Amino acid sequence: MKIICVFLFLLSFSLTAQNWETDWKVATQKSKKNNQKLILVFSGSDWCIPCIKLEKEIWDRGKL
């Protein structure tokens, strides 16, 4: 039962951490407006849901 609870707890973090900007100008404007720092992520995994979303929505845009 503990393993299931830990898994669900960790899963909740991955589901809420998926809101990112795809436009650099918009991201920098929001960051300045909200006094927040920007983070750039250059890694991923084929089993990680946010990583898969990042690959599809951001990195694949530059491919021909």
Secondary structure, 3 states (H helix, E strand, C coil): CHHHHHHHHHHHHHHHCCCCCCCHHHHHHHHHHCCCCCCCCCCCCCCCHHHHHHHHHCHHHHCC
